[in-house]
Amino acid sequence: MDKKEILAAAKELVLAKPVAYLTTIDEDGYPYTTAVFNLRNRERYPDSSKVLEEYDNDYTTIYVSTNTSSVKVKNITKNNKVAMYYSIPEVFKGMYFKGTAEFLDDQEFKKNLWMDRWKMYYPLGPTDPDFTILKITTEYISSWYNSGKHVLRFEEK
Amino acid sequence: MDKKEILAAAKELVLAKPVAYLTTIDEDGYPYTTAVFNLRNRERYPDSSKVLEEYDNDYTTIYVSTNTSSVKVKNITKNNKVAMYYSIPEVFKGMYFKGTAEFLDDQEFKKNLWMDRWKMYYPLGPTDPDFTILKITTEYISSWYNSGKHVLRFEEK
């Protein structure tokens, strides 16, 4: 697969499922994985996926909502190296995104992205100090796709 | 949830799906995630899951088949800290296993575990030098289960 095909596969994987797997590095140097909402998934998140697409239509840039008080945020504060994994296990497709995470401090965007059901996580709404958006900039992707491994470094992009 | 309930949840998660997510640390210190076969899944692996259960009926000890030449094996050789994540995304259940990986050099076990369809990965069969079994010893689990976070450290087990 050439670069264009790998990026097309990235789009397919990123759109496919409402859940993805984010790994940070904990204070003891172990990887720490949690399932996170994939806000680009249109079926589960029709509104947020649209807001996200208008904000940044590069599917390889990843936005994750989480609690400011979460372990992953604590980990990223000390070490911003992360992995995100998107998978369609039924058809043996998967894609690993390697990159760095930062905290996105854009109140307008957070307000637009907000969904009411999030009140169970962030009772004070979009301005709740416990509501954080992570932005992950991808440096490298590696996919298992059509029974082969396909790799793209982003300086080549 | 008490320890017994968390271990019951671990069994439920470990048995549920044919795929799990293994993360190692790469040479640049980034987490590296791949999907791996969950050999304890009875539906997809009726024979291997049985062999595995007879070999080790502790569901929190994880066995993963992989290529000796794989990136994850290279990573583990330099850093044995790993994470395994099991998920039932449809019902928002997930479990993170933190532990250390070693290479299991048990020819008898590898022969028993062997399945013919693996010839596409290891053409020489169960003695193929590219066929490796990882054994992961769990130190800690953290689960998202019934809308709550539940943690177990294994010195408490």
Interface residues (C-beta under 8 A of the other chain):
Chain A: K17 P18 V19 Y21 T23 T24 I25 D26 D28 G29 Y30 P31 Y32 T33 T34 A35 N79 K81 V82 A83 M84 Y85 S87 P89 F92 G94 Y96 K98 W144
Chain B: K17 P18 V19 Y21 T23 T24 I25 D26 D28 G29 Y30 P31 Y32 T33 T34 A35 N79 K81 V82 A83 M84 Y85 S87 P89 F92 G94 Y96 K98 W144
